[in-house]
Amino acid sequence: MRKSIIGLMVLVFLLAVSVSVFATGLEDVLKLAKESLLHDPIEYDHDYQHLIAMNEKDLKLTQEEIDAVKGKGYKVLYSEHLSGEKSTIWIREGWREILDPLGIKFGTMDSNLNIEKQIADIENMIQQKPDVIALLPADSVGIVIGVQKINQAGIPVIIEEGAQLSGGGYTSATCGNYREAGVILAKEMSKMAAKKWPGQKVAVGICPMTVSLWYCDERVVGFKKGVAQTNNLQIVAESGANFNEEAMRVFTDMLTAHPEIKMGFATWSSPASGMAAAAKNMNRSDIIIGGYDVADDCAPRIKSGTDPYKITMARNLRDRGRILAKLTVITLAKKRIVPRNIIFEYHTVTQENIEAVYEAQTYATIPGVKYPKGYVVNKINPWGY
C-alpha cells in the first residue's frame, strides 16, 4: 500500500513537472511570437505554430483562398495614422494590388496621429459592419480601447505595427525587426565614422519621437544598443522631434549646445531630413545622419551623396500593404489558421542602392534626379521577395 502511495506521489510529481515544462514552452512561444528581433522562421513541433513569427516572403495565397473570396462582396476598412504621407500612400497601393483583382472593397480613414480621432473613426467603421478592420495605430497604447471595441463587435482586426499589442485581441499583426535594424544601423554608422574619423570617439545626437509609437521606440532601443556595442560612438544628446521642421529646430539647438556632435539619428525620414537640413544650414558638412524608411524627403538627399543624410534602414513599403492584404484574404477565406505575427525585414540603404529601393516601392524615379531618355524604372524588390 505504502509503495503504491509513493508511486502515485512520484507520478503526480512527474506529471506536474511535465505540465510546468509544457507551460513554459508555450510561454516561450508566445514571447517569441511578439519579439521584434525575430526575422527568420522558427519551427516548433507542436500545435502552436500559428503563433510563431514568420517572414512575409514565406506567406503565399493559395488558389483555394483566392477562389473563396473573389467576387464575394467583402469589405475592408483601414484606419491609417497619416494618410497624407507618401509612405502611407505606397502602403495603400500595395493593399490594392492584392484586393482590387479580387473585388474586395477597400476604404481608409485618416487619424492624423490623433488617437482620439482614431478611436472615433473605429466606432464609425464598426457601424459600417465591414468584414475586416485593419489599423495602423496613432498611439500604441491608446489604440487598445479601439481594438477592444472591434473585438466586442466580433469583427476580425489586423494590426500593422502591432505584434507587441497587449490588452486587445487581434487576428494577425505585422511589425518590423526594428530593434535589430537599429543595431545594424548603429554599426554601419560606426564603420562610416571609423573611415572618416579614424581612431576618434564620435559624438552622436538623437531625436526620438515624442508620441507613443512602439515601433519608433524600438528603433531607438536598437540604435542605443548598437552604439553600446561599438568602440567609437557615444550618444551625448537626446531630444524628441516628430516631424521635419521640429527636428530642424531641435537639432540646431543640439549642435549649438554640443558642437562636438558629428552624427545624428532619427526614427523615420521626416525628422532625419530635418536634422540634415539643420546641419546644412549651420554649414556642418561633416555631419552624418541616419534614419528609417525611404521617402520623397530623403531619397534625393541620399542619392546626391553630398547631403548629411547618408544612410537609412528601409523595407519595401508597397510590400507592407501587400502583406496586410494577404493576411486579410487568409482571414476571409477561412481555409487555414491565420499567421499570428508577420515580421518584415529592414535593410541598409545608402547611395549605392537607393534608386532600386525607391523605385521598387513607388514604381517611379527619385524626385529631382535627371535620368536618360528611355530609362526603365525598377519594379523588382531588390531584396528578393
ZADRENPA-748274 format. One record per residue (C-alpha): x, y, z; residue in one letter. Coordinates in steps of 0.1 Angstrom, whole numbers, padded with zeros to 4 digits, always signed. Layout:
<rs>
XYZA...
</rs>
This chain:
<rs>
+0000+0000+0000M+0028+0023+0010R+0047+0016-0023K+0015+0024-0042S+0012+0057-0024I+0048+0066-0031I+0044+0055-0067G+0014+0077-0070L+0032+0107-0055M+0061+0102-0080V+0037+0100-0108L+0019+0132-0097V+0053+0149-0093F+0064+0139-0128L+0031+0150-0143L+0035+0184-0126A+0070+0188-0140V+0058+0179-0174S+0029+0203-0172V+0053+0230-0160S+0077+0224-0189V+0049+0225-0214F+0035+0257-0199A+0070+0273-0200T+0074+0261-0236G+0041+0277-0246L+0050+0309-0227E+0083+0310-0247D+0064+0306-0279V+0041+0334-0271L+0071+0356-0262K+0088+0347-0295L+0057+0355-0314A+0058+0390-0301K+0096+0395-0303E+0107+0423-0326S+0141+0408-0330L+0128+0378-0349L+0133+0378-0386H+0138+0342-0395D+0112+0315-0393P+0115+0293-0362I+0100+0258-0364E+0083+0241-0334Y+0069+0206-0333D+0036+0212-0317H+0002+0228-0325D+0012+0264-0317Y+0030+0271-0350Q+0004+0298-0359H+0018+0319-0330L+0053+0319-0345I+0066+0350-0363A+0074+0344-0400M+0089+0362-0429N+0064+0379-0453E+0082+0364-0482K+0071+0330-0470D+0034+0339-0470L+0016+0329-0502K-0020+0328-0511L-0034+0295-0523T-0057+0293-0553Q-0084+0278-0529E-0082+0310-0508E-0083+0333-0538I-0114+0314-0551D-0130+0316-0517A-0130+0354-0516V-0131+0366-0552K-0162+0384-0562G-0180+0378-0529K-0185+0414-0520G-0163+0416-0490Y-0154+0450-0475K-0123+0460-0456V-0118+0493-0437L-0083+0506-0428Y-0075+0533-0402S-0042+0550-0411E-0021+0571-0388H-0011+0596-0415L-0029+0593-0448S-0011+0622-0465G+0024+0608-0461E+0038+0593-0493K+0048+0562-0474S+0012+0556-0464T+0001+0561-0499I+0026+0534-0512W+0014+0510-0484I-0022+0517-0496R-0012+0509-0532E+0002+0476-0520G-0031+0468-0504W-0049+0475-0537R-0026+0453-0557E-0040+0423-0538I-0076+0433-0530L-0087+0451-0563D-0083+0420-0586P-0104+0400-0560L-0132+0426-0559G-0127+0433-0522I-0139+0468-0514K-0112+0488-0495F-0117+0521-0477G-0095+0542-0454T-0098+0568-0427M-0070+0592-0415D-0063+0597-0378S-0036+0623-0384N-0017+0609-0355L-0046+0618-0332N-0056+0588-0311I-0089+0603-0300E-0099+0608-0337K-0087+0572-0344Q-0109+0558-0317I-0139+0578-0331A-0130+0565-0366D-0130+0530-0353I-0165+0534-0338E-0176+0548-0372N-0161+0518-0390M-0178+0493-0367I-0211+0509-0376Q-0204+0502-0413Q-0201+0465-0405K-0170+0456-0426P-0158+0421-0428D-0123+0431-0416V-0109+0462-0399I-0072+0470-0402A-0053+0495-0381L-0020+0514-0382L-0021+0528-0346P-0016+0565-0340A-0007+0556-0304D+0004+0521-0295S-0011+0523-0260V-0042+0544-0267G-0052+0521-0296I-0061+0492-0272V-0095+0506-0263I-0103+0508-0300G-0092+0472-0306V-0114+0461-0277Q-0144+0478-0293K-0137+0459-0325I-0134+0427-0305N-0168+0433-0289Q-0183+0438-0323A-0170+0404-0334G-0151+0419-0364I-0116+0404-0372P-0089+0430-0367V-0055+0431-0384I-0029+0455-0369I+0000+0470-0387E+0030+0476-0364E+0011+0458-0337G+0027+0425-0328A+0035+0438-0294Q-0001+0448-0286L-0015+0436-0252S-0049+0443-0238G-0068+0437-0270G-0072+0406-0292G-0062+0406-0329Y-0064+0381-0357T-0030+0389-0370S-0003+0416-0368A+0028+0428-0386T+0059+0445-0374C+0095+0450-0385G+0127+0438-0370N+0131+0473-0356Y+0154+0467-0327R+0177+0445-0347E+0177+0471-0376A+0186+0498-0351G+0217+0477-0340V+0226+0473-0377I+0223+0510-0384L+0245+0519-0354A+0272+0495-0365K+0271+0507-0401E+0274+0543-0389M+0303+0532-0367S+0321+0520-0398K+0314+0553-0415M+0328+0571-0385A+0359+0549-0384A+0366+0556-0421K+0360+0594-0418K+0375+0599-0383W+0399+0570-0377P+0408+0565-0340G+0383+0591-0328Q+0354+0588-0304K+0325+0603-0323V+0297+0622-0306A+0261+0613-0316V+0228+0633-0311G+0195+0615-0314I+0158+0627-0320C+0133+0601-0308P+0096+0606-0314M+0076+0624-0287T+0044+0605-0294V+0040+0569-0282S+0047+0548-0312L+0061+0514-0302W+0079+0507-0334Y+0097+0541-0332C+0106+0534-0296D+0120+0500-0307E+0142+0517-0333R+0157+0539-0305V+0163+0510-0282V+0181+0491-0310G+0202+0521-0320F+0213+0527-0285K+0221+0490-0281K+0241+0491-0313G+0260+0522-0302V+0269+0505-0269A+0284+0476-0289Q+0308+0500-0308T+0340+0514-0295N+0339+0547-0314N+0303+0561-0310L+0289+0579-0280Q+0254+0594-0276I+0259+0629-0260V+0224+0645-0265A+0188+0633-0270E+0157+0655-0277S+0124+0645-0292G+0111+0655-0326A+0082+0641-0347N+0085+0659-0380F+0109+0678-0403N+0106+0714-0390E+0106+0704-0354E+0137+0683-0359A+0154+0712-0376M+0149+0734-0345R+0158+0706-0321V+0190+0696-0339F+0201+0732-0344T+0199+0737-0306D+0216+0704-0301M+0245+0713-0324L+0248+0747-0308T+0250+0731-0273A+0272+0702-0284H+0293+0713-0314P+0313+0681-0310E+0284+0661-0325I+0292+0646-0358K+0264+0621-0363M+0227+0622-0358G+0198+0596-0357F+0161+0599-0360A+0133+0572-0361T+0119+0580-0396W+0127+0600-0427S+0109+0633-0418S+0128+0642-0386P+0160+0627-0401A+0156+0651-0431S+0151+0679-0406G+0183+0671-0388M+0201+0670-0422A+0187+0704-0431A+0198+0719-0398A+0233+0706-0403A+0234+0722-0438K+0220+0755-0425N+0248+0756-0400M+0274+0747-0426N+0282+0715-0408R+0293+0695-0439S+0310+0670-0415D+0277+0657-0401I+0263+0622-0410I+0226+0615-0404I+0210+0580-0402G+0173+0573-0402G+0145+0549-0412Y+0125+0544-0444D+0129+0557-0480V+0106+0585-0489A+0105+0616-0511D+0121+0638-0484D+0152+0616-0480C+0157+0597-0513A+0171+0628-0532P+0193+0636-0502R+0208+0601-0500I+0211+0598-0538K+0231+0631-0540S+0259+0618-0519G+0266+0654-0507T+0238+0657-0482D+0243+0649-0445P+0216+0622-0448Y+0238+0593-0458K+0221+0561-0446I+0187+0547-0437T+0171+0514-0427M+0142+0505-0450A+0119+0479-0465R+0096+0479-0494N+0066+0500-0483L+0044+0486-0511R+0052+0451-0498D+0039+0462-0463R+0005+0468-0479G+0006+0436-0498R+0013+0415-0467I-0016+0431-0448L-0039+0424-0478A-0027+0388-0479K-0035+0384-0442L-0069+0398-0449T-0076+0373-0477V-0065+0344-0455I-0087+0357-0427T-0117+0359-0450L-0111+0326-0468A-0110+0306-0435K-0090+0278-0451K-0062+0278-0426R-0051+0293-0393I-0041+0329-0399V-0004+0335-0391P-0004+0353-0358R+0026+0376-0364N+0045+0386-0396I+0079+0401-0392I+0091+0421-0421F+0128+0428-0426E+0146+0461-0427Y+0177+0466-0447H+0205+0491-0450T+0201+0517-0478V+0228+0541-0489T+0237+0560-0521Q+0246+0527-0538E+0212+0511-0536N+0187+0540-0530I+0175+0540-0566E+0165+0503-0567A+0148+0505-0533V+0129+0537-0541Y+0117+0526-0575E+0106+0492-0563A+0082+0507-0538Q+0070+0537-0557T+0071+0525-0594Y+0086+0559-0601A+0120+0576-0602T+0135+0597-0574I+0121+0632-0575P+0145+0659-0589G+0170+0634-0603V+0177+0635-0640K+0176+0602-0659Y+0185+0594-0695P+0158+0591-0721K+0142+0556-0722G+0152+0549-0686Y+0133+0519-0673V+0120+0521-0637V+0129+0491-0615N+0098+0474-0601K+0115+0444-0586I+0122+0442-0548N+0160+0444-0545P+0159+0420-0515W+0145+0391-0535G+0109+0389-0522Y
</rs>
